[in-house]
Amino acid sequence: MKNAFILIKSYFVRNRLAALLSVVSGVALCFLIYLMGGFVKDASLSKNGIGVIDYDNSILSADFKSYLADELDYELIEHDSYDYLTELLIDKSISSIIEIPEGFYDTFASGKDGNIIATYTDDFENAAFLEAYINSYLSGIRMLSVGATGEQNTFNTLLTEYKEMNTSIFKAKAYELDIEKFSQKEGFRNTIGFFLQIIFALGMIISFVIIDDRISGIYNRITITPVKPVQYIAGISVFGFILSMIMCAIYCGFIEVVGIDIGFPIYKLFLLMMLLSFFIICFVVDASLLIMSKSGVLSLIMGYSTLGAILGGAYFPIDFAPESFQSMAKVLPQFWFMDTVRKLLDNPLADVTYNVVILCLFSILAFLIGAVLFSQNYKNR
C-alpha cells in the first residue's frame, strides 16, 4: 500500500495543472446548470409566433392584430414579403401565416362577409386553436356588420363600442408550474450529458500520464521495482479518482448549497457519479496500456465517450432509437448510468439496485483488465 501512496503523491506533484482542471470542470458544470436551465425556461415561456401580412392597413385590421397580440398573447411578425414569412414557416420559427386581404374593412363596413387567409404546415394543434380564434373574431365582426346595415359610420360606432366593452378572454392554467424550479431541474437533466463528456476528458489526463511514463522510461523503471501490478494500477486509478471526486464534489455541493431540486437526494447522485468515474479511470488506464501513442488513445477515448453518451441516452431518450441501438446501448456503462438518473428523476424511491450492480461489475472488470495488462508487461521485462 505504501508504494501506491508514493505513486499517488508523485502524480500530484508532477501534474498540478490536472487538479486545477478538475476544479474548473466542476465550476463549468455548475454554470451549465443555469445556462441549460435558462435555455429551457426561455423556450417554455416563449410566445407562439405568427407571420402577418396586412394588405388592408385599416382600423379593423389593426383591431384584429390587437386581438391576436393582446388578447391571445401571440407574437406577431409583420412583413410585406410572403416569401420571407414562408421561409420562417418552413424553419418553424412561426406556426402560421395570416393574410389580411385588401378591402377587409370595406367589405364588413358595407354589410358584406369577409375572410382572413391562414397558411399552416404540420402544426395541427396550434392551427386548430388559431382557426377557432379567427372564426370567433369574424363572427363578432359579422354581427356588427349586420347591425350597421351597410352604414360605414354606424359600423365604426359599433366597432368602437365593441372595443370599449373590453370583453377579454379568460385564460386559466391547466396546472401551476414553478418555472424557476422547473428550469433548475431541466438544467440539471441536460447537464448530465456534459458530465459524461467532461469526465472522459479528465480521464485522458491519466492516459497521457501513463504514455509519458512510457516515453520517459519511468514506466520501465517501475516494472523492475518492487511495485506490484495492482499497486501501480491502484496508484494511477486513485489519482484519477481524486480528480473526478474534486469535480463531482464541487458540482454536487453547488446543487446542495444553492438548493436546486433535482428530484432525489444529492448523495445518490454523488455516489453514482463516483461509481461511473471509477469505471472511466480504469477504462482509460486499460486503453493507455494497450495503445502506445497519445493520438491513438485520444481517438479511442473520445470515440467511446461520444458513442456512449449518444447511445446511453444523454442527449435524447434511447426509447426513440431503433431496437438494435437499444440492445447495443445495454453493453455500455453510460446507458446504465443514464437509466439510473432517469429513474431517480421520475421516482426518487425507485429501486436502482440492479443498475448499480451492473455498473460495479463494469468497474471491477475494467480494473482487473488493467492489472492483467500491467502484469503481462511486468513479466516481459
TAVENTA-V464322 format. One record per backbone hydrogen bond with DSSP energy under -0.5 kcal/mol. NH is the residue of the N-H (numbers start at 1). CO is the residue of the C=O. E is the energy in kcal/mol with one decimal. If there is no record, write none. Layout:
NH CO E
NH CO E
This chain:
5 1 -2.1
6 2 -2.1
7 3 -2.1
8 4 -2.3
9 5 -2.5
10 6 -2.1
11 7 -2.2
12 8 -1.8
13 9 -1.9
14 10 -2.2
15 11 -1.4
18 15 -0.8
19 15 -0.8
19 16 -0.5
20 16 -1.3
21 17 -2.3
22 18 -1.9
23 19 -1.7
24 20 -2.5
25 21 -2.4
26 22 -1.8
27 23 -2.3
28 24 -2.5
29 25 -2.1
30 26 -1.7
31 27 -2.3
32 28 -2.3
33 29 -1.4
34 30 -1.0
35 31 -2.2
36 32 -3.0
37 33 -2.0
38 34 -2.6
39 35 -1.8
40 36 -2.4
41 37 -2.4
42 38 -2.6
43 39 -2.1
44 40 -2.2
45 41 -2.1
46 42 -1.0
49 47 -0.5
50 75 -2.9
51 96 -2.8
52 77 -2.2
53 98 -2.6
54 52 -0.5
55 53 -0.9
55 100 -2.2
62 58 -2.1
63 59 -1.8
64 60 -2.1
65 61 -2.2
66 62 -2.0
67 63 -2.0
68 64 -1.9
69 65 -2.6
70 66 -2.8
71 66 -1.0
71 67 -0.6
72 67 -1.1
74 68 -2.2
75 48 -2.5
76 74 -0.7
77 50 -3.0
78 76 -0.6
79 52 -2.0
82 80 -0.6
85 81 -1.6
86 82 -2.2
87 83 -1.8
88 84 -1.6
89 85 -2.2
90 86 -2.6
91 87 -2.2
92 89 -0.9
93 88 -2.6
94 88 -1.1
95 49 -2.9
96 49 -0.5
97 119 -2.2
98 51 -3.3
99 117 -3.3
100 53 -2.8
100 98 -0.6
101 99 -0.8
104 101 -1.3
107 103 -2.3
108 104 -1.4
109 105 -2.9
110 106 -1.6
111 108 -1.7
112 107 -2.3
117 99 -2.0
119 97 -2.8
121 95 -0.6
124 122 -1.8
127 123 -2.2
128 124 -2.4
129 125 -1.9
130 126 -2.8
131 127 -2.6
132 128 -1.8
133 129 -2.3
134 130 -2.7
135 131 -2.5
136 132 -2.0
137 133 -2.3
138 134 -2.8
139 135 -2.1
140 136 -1.6
141 137 -2.1
142 138 -2.5
143 139 -1.7
144 140 -1.7
145 141 -2.4
146 142 -2.6
147 143 -2.2
148 144 -1.7
149 145 -0.8
149 146 -0.6
150 145 -0.8
151 148 -1.9
152 150 -0.7
155 151 -2.5
156 152 -2.4
157 153 -2.2
158 154 -2.7
159 155 -2.5
160 156 -2.3
161 157 -2.4
162 158 -2.3
163 159 -2.0
164 160 -2.1
165 161 -1.0
166 163 -1.1
168 166 -1.8
171 169 -0.5
179 177 -1.2
182 178 -2.6
183 179 -2.5
184 180 -2.2
185 181 -2.5
186 182 -2.5
187 183 -2.2
188 184 -2.2
189 185 -2.4
190 186 -2.2
191 187 -1.0
191 188 -0.6
192 188 -1.1
195 191 -2.0
196 192 -2.0
197 193 -1.1
198 194 -2.9
199 195 -2.8
200 196 -0.8
201 197 -1.7
202 198 -2.4
203 199 -1.6
204 200 -1.5
205 201 -0.6
205 202 -1.1
206 202 -0.7
206 203 -0.6
207 203 -1.6
208 204 -2.4
209 205 -1.8
210 206 -2.1
211 207 -2.3
212 208 -2.6
213 209 -2.1
214 210 -1.9
215 211 -2.4
216 212 -2.8
217 213 -1.0
218 213 -0.6
219 213 -2.3
221 217 -2.0
222 218 -2.2
223 219 -1.7
224 220 -0.7
224 221 -0.6
225 222 -1.6
232 228 -2.1
233 229 -2.5
234 230 -2.7
235 231 -2.7
236 232 -2.4
237 233 -2.2
238 234 -2.8
239 235 -2.0
240 236 -1.9
241 237 -2.6
242 238 -2.6
243 239 -1.7
244 240 -2.2
245 241 -2.5
246 242 -2.2
247 243 -1.7
248 244 -2.8
249 245 -2.7
250 246 -2.0
251 247 -2.2
252 248 -3.1
253 249 -2.4
254 250 -2.2
255 251 -1.9
256 252 -2.2
257 253 -2.9
258 254 -2.6
259 255 -1.1
260 255 -2.0
262 260 -0.9
268 265 -0.7
269 265 -1.0
270 266 -2.3
271 267 -2.5
272 268 -2.1
273 269 -2.5
274 270 -2.2
275 271 -2.1
276 272 -2.1
277 273 -2.3
278 274 -2.2
279 275 -1.6
280 276 -2.3
281 277 -2.5
282 278 -2.2
283 279 -2.6
284 280 -2.5
285 281 -1.8
286 282 -2.3
287 283 -2.4
288 284 -2.1
289 285 -1.7
290 286 -1.4
291 287 -2.4
297 293 -2.1
298 294 -2.9
299 295 -2.2
300 296 -2.2
301 297 -2.8
302 298 -2.5
303 299 -2.1
304 300 -2.6
305 301 -2.8
306 302 -2.3
307 303 -2.4
308 304 -2.6
309 305 -2.2
310 306 -2.2
311 307 -2.8
312 308 -1.9
313 310 -1.1
314 309 -2.6
320 317 -1.6
321 318 -1.5
326 322 -2.0
327 323 -2.3
328 324 -2.0
329 325 -2.3
330 326 -0.9
331 328 -1.5
332 329 -1.9
335 332 -0.8
336 332 -1.0
337 333 -2.2
338 334 -2.7
339 335 -2.7
340 336 -1.7
341 337 -2.2
342 338 -2.7
343 339 -2.2
344 340 -2.3
345 341 -2.3
346 342 -2.1
347 343 -2.4
350 347 -2.2
352 350 -0.8
356 352 -2.3
357 353 -2.6
358 354 -1.9
359 355 -2.2
360 356 -2.3
361 357 -2.2
362 358 -2.2
363 359 -2.0
364 360 -2.6
365 361 -2.5
366 362 -2.3
367 363 -2.2
368 364 -2.5
369 365 -2.2
370 366 -1.8
371 367 -2.0
372 368 -2.3
373 369 -2.5
374 370 -2.2
375 371 -2.2
376 372 -2.4
377 373 -1.8
378 374 -2.3
379 375 -2.2
380 376 -1.4
381 378 -0.9
